[in-house]
């Protein structure tokens, strides 16, 4: 497809480069099973004319098993998606009014970081890549960990900065090196997961650790084989979740950057892995 088109085709697997695939589901975006969800979830903010003739199609790589959306928004519309179409007030409220378990989980994750780095909290440098509104970073601060948050959204950056969080909006040229990098609910959203992981590992100290956490696509794929299937907010979220990982493909992603899985780590999410850089 041409670059000026609303959607770009992904002809090869973004994890292994294979061109062979199986189609799991294919329906036009204008199909009520897809469009009804998009209209309701984004409150009618997505212009429907961008979908003309484009299918919402999930493919599974025949070689590595990664699931992917076959057609993704171009860069300009992707910016619109995350800055304007997603309800920022609702997104923030989920953190502001989250239950106690959310913050207990954050606290448990800080304990894991301290254990993995074997340093005193004030000695640990952490990057939260895709920090959102910065609430995970605030928990890191409460543990006296030196935390920096990366975020592309200007709204979220400004909010986090007002809370006293050190932030960056670009990785290029960064000379900082980190003991730990947190990438929670990130890699399902990016078109080039391998390239991103290698760039993050450039910023990771030798012996440092990184957490990759995504929705469990392997668990949710069964929904596509039912007669009542319809698009939903899950591992195959239209427009947003470009890649669908399971534990096997997440491990394979880590291997592309020569990372080693850290075993016997308490896991707060079903599809997450802690890796160590050599």
N, C-alpha and C positions, 0 to 999 in steps of 0.2 A: 504494500500500500504506500501511497505517496506521503511524504512527511507532513504536508499541509492538511492531511485528512484528520478528522477527530480521533480516529483509532489507528493503531499500528499493529500489524500482524507479528506474532512471535513464531517464527517458522522452526526454530531449533530450541532444544531444551536449554534453559539458562543454567542448569547445573552441570550437565555432561556434554552438551553440544549435539546430541543425537537428533536426527531429523525424523525418526520413526516414532509413531505415537498411536494410541488408541483414543477415540473420542468417547468420553464418559457421558456427556450431555451436550446438546446443541439446540438452542432456541433463540429466535430473534429477541433482541432487547425489547422490542415492541410487543412481544408476547406477554399477555396479562400475568403469566406466572413469574415474569421478571419485572415488568414495568410497574406492576402494582406495588411491589416491594420498594423499588427505587423512588417512586412518587411519595409513598408514605414515609419512608425512612429519612429522605432528604427534604421533606416538607414542601415538595414542588419546586425546589430551587434549581434542579437540574434541567436545563433546556432540552426538551425531547427531540428537537430536530437533529441533534448530534448522532442519534442512534439509527438513522435511516439505513436499513439493509444490513446492519451489523449484528452478527450473532453473539450471544453470550455462550461461549463454548469452553468447556473444560477438557483438556487433553492430559493423558498420562503418558509420560515418556516410556517407550518400550525397552529402554536400556536400564535406566536407574530408578524408574518408578515415580519420579517427581510429578505432581499435578501442577498444571499451569493454566491460567486464563489465556486463550489464544489471541485475544485482541485487547489491547490496553490503551488508555487515554494518552494522547500526546502530552508533551511537557507542559504546555500552556494550560490545557484543561486539567491536568493533574494538580497544578497549582490552585486552580479554581476549586477543585474538589476539596482539598484540605484546608484552604483558607476561607472559602465562602459557602460551599454547598453543605459541608458538615456543620451541624448546629454547635457552635463553639460554646454557647451558654450551657447547653445540655451536657457537653463533654466535660466542662469544668465542674458542673454540679455533681457529676458522678464521683469526683474526687473530694470536693468540699463536703459532701454529705455521705461519703462512703462509711460502711459499718466498721466496727472495731477489728474484724477479721482481716480486712484489707491492710490495716496498719500493723497488725501482728505479723502478717506475712512479710511486710517490708522489714520489720525488725529482725525476723528470723533470717532473712537474706543478708542483712548486715553481719550477722554472726557468722554466716558461711564465708563471706568475703574475708573477714578477719582471720578465720581459721585457714583459709586457702593461702593467704599471703604470708601468714606467720609473722606479722609485724604488729606494732602498736597502732591503734587507730589513727593517731595523728601523723603517722609515717606513711599511710596508705593513700595513694593517688588513684582516684577512680573517675572514669568517664561513663556517664549515662547517655548512651547514644539513642536519640529519639526520646528525650525526656518528657515530652508532652508538657504538662503544666508545672512539672518540677516537684511533685509531692514525694516521689521516691528519693530525690536528691535531698529534700528536707530531712528525711529520716537518716540519710547518710550523715548530714551535718549534725544531727542529734547524737550520733555515735562518734563525733569528732573526726570523721573521715574527710579528707580533702577531696571534694567532689566537684566535677565540672559537667555541665549539661550541654549536650548538642541537640539542636532543634532547628528545623527549617522554617517552621511557622513563626512569623513575626509576632503574632498575638501571644503565643505561648512563651516566646523568648522574653517579651516585655514583662509578662506576668511573673515569670521565674526570677528575672532580675530584680523586680520590686521586692521579692522575698529574700533577696540577698544571695542568690545563687550565681556563681560564676558560670558564664555561658560562652559557647562558641557556635557559629553558624556555618563554618566551613572547616573541612579537614585538611585541605591542601595547604602546604607550607607550615603546618603545625610542627613545632619542635618538642612539644610536651610528650612525655612517655608515661604510660600508666601501668600500675600494678594489676588493675582489674578493669574490664570493660563490660558494661551491662547493655545487652541488646534484647530487650523484652518487647515482643510483639512488633518487630521491625522487619525481619527478612521476608515475611509474607507480602510485604507492601512494595518491594523494590524490584525493578526489572532485571537488574544484574546482581544477584546475590553473591556470586563468586567474586566479582570485582570489588564489591563493598567489603566483604570479609577480609580480603587481602589488604585493602586500604586500612581497615581497623587494626589488623595485626601489625601493620607498620608502626602504629602508635603504641603497641603493647610491648612492655619490657620482656626481655628474655626470662622465661620462667613464670611470666605473668599468666593470668587466667581471664577467660571471657565466657560469659553466659549467653547462649542463644536460646530463645524461648519463642515458640510459635503456637498457633492453634493446631489441634490434632486432626489433620486432614484424613489420615487413615481411619480414624474412628467415624468421621462424619460422612465419608463417601457413600455409605450404605443408604443415605437419604435419597440419592439420585436414582436408585433402582425401584422406588415405590411409585405407584400410579398417582399419588397425591403430591408428588414433588413440586416445590416452588422455591424460588430464591429466598434467601434468608440471611440474617446476620450470623454467619458461622465461618468455618474455615474457607468457604468458597464465596464469600461476600462479593457480589458484583461490584466492579470498578475498583475496589480497594485491595482485596486479597489476591494478588497476582500469582502467588506461588502457594501450593499446598504441601506442607511437609509432614512426614511421620518421623519416628525416631531414626529409621534406617537412612532416610534421605538427609536428615539433619546431621547425622554422623558423616555422611559422604561429603556434605558441604564443608564440615570442619577439616576433612582430609585434603580438600583442595588447597588449604592454606597450611598444610603440614602440622595441624593441631592434633593433640592427643586427648582423648576423652578422659576426664577425671572421674573415677568410679567411686561409689559409696558416698555420694553427696546428697544430703536431704533435698528433695525436689518439691517445690511449691506449685508446680504446674506439670501436667502430664507429658507435654512435649517440650522439654527443655533439657539442655545438656551443658555442663561446664567443661570447657576445654583448657588445656595448658599449652602455651607456646614453648617450644624447645629452648 
